[in-house]
Amino acid sequence: MPEKLLFISPGNLTVNPRLQKELKLTVLKGFEIDFVGLFLGNRSENI
């Protein structure tokens, strides 16, 4: 059974290339991963 890791980021994954690289490397090393990212919205959406 593969080891599991949970990645949590305060931002969107698409704007965090360092985290993207870490996720890919972790999968290549044989880990099972979960990712939780927050969407805080755009301040201008309410205008």
CYANA upper distance limits for C-alpha pairs under 8 A (distance plus 0.5 A):
  2 PRO  CA     30 GLY  CA      7.13
  2 PRO  CA     31 PHE  CA      6.13
  2 PRO  CA     32 GLU  CA      6.68
  3 GLU  CA     30 GLY  CA      8.31
  3 GLU  CA     31 PHE  CA      5.77
  3 GLU  CA     32 GLU  CA      6.63
  4 LYS  CA     31 PHE  CA      6.15
  4 LYS  CA     32 GLU  CA      5.15
  4 LYS  CA     33 ILE  CA      6.05
  4 LYS  CA     34 ASP  CA      8.29
  5 LEU  CA     31 PHE  CA      7.49
  5 LEU  CA     32 GLU  CA      6.89
  5 LEU  CA     33 ILE  CA      5.38
  5 LEU  CA     34 ASP  CA      6.91
  6 LEU  CA     33 ILE  CA      6.28
  6 LEU  CA     34 ASP  CA      5.33
  6 LEU  CA     35 PHE  CA      6.34
  6 LEU  CA     36 VAL  CA      8.11
  7 PHE  CA     33 ILE  CA      7.90
  7 PHE  CA     34 ASP  CA      6.73
  7 PHE  CA     35 PHE  CA      5.30
  7 PHE  CA     36 VAL  CA      6.75
  8 ILE  CA     35 PHE  CA      6.45
  8 ILE  CA     36 VAL  CA      5.31
  8 ILE  CA     37 GLY  CA      6.42
  9 SER  CA     13 LEU  CA      8.08
  9 SER  CA     35 PHE  CA      8.42
  9 SER  CA     36 VAL  CA      6.89
  9 SER  CA     37 GLY  CA      5.41
  9 SER  CA     38 LEU  CA      7.18
 10 PRO  CA     37 GLY  CA      6.52
 10 PRO  CA     38 LEU  CA      5.85
 10 PRO  CA     39 PHE  CA      8.42
 11 GLY  CA     15 VAL  CA      8.04
 11 GLY  CA     16 ASN  CA      8.16
 11 GLY  CA     37 GLY  CA      6.35
 11 GLY  CA     38 LEU  CA      5.81
 11 GLY  CA     39 PHE  CA      6.86
 11 GLY  CA     40 LEU  CA      8.03
 12 ASN  CA     16 ASN  CA      7.45
 12 ASN  CA     37 GLY  CA      6.31
 12 ASN  CA     38 LEU  CA      6.78
 12 ASN  CA     39 PHE  CA      6.76
 13 LEU  CA     17 PRO  CA      8.05
 13 LEU  CA     19 LEU  CA      7.72
 13 LEU  CA     20 GLN  CA      7.40
 13 LEU  CA     37 GLY  CA      7.23
 14 THR  CA     20 GLN  CA      8.39
 16 ASN  CA     20 GLN  CA      6.96
 17 PRO  CA     21 LYS  CA      6.79
 18 ARG  CA     22 GLU  CA      6.89
 19 LEU  CA     23 LEU  CA      6.63
 20 GLN  CA     24 LYS  CA      6.80
 21 LYS  CA     25 LEU  CA      6.64
 22 GLU  CA     26 THR  CA      6.52
 23 LEU  CA     27 VAL  CA      6.80
 23 LEU  CA     33 ILE  CA      8.12
 24 LYS  CA     28 LEU  CA      6.75
 25 LEU  CA     29 LYS  CA      6.71
 26 THR  CA     30 GLY  CA      7.19
 26 THR  CA     31 PHE  CA      6.24
 26 THR  CA     32 GLU  CA      8.41
 26 THR  CA     33 ILE  CA      8.17
 27 VAL  CA     31 PHE  CA      5.66
 27 VAL  CA     32 GLU  CA      6.90
 27 VAL  CA     33 ILE  CA      7.57
 41 GLY  CA     45 GLU  CA      8.00
 43 ARG  CA     47 ILE  CA      8.44
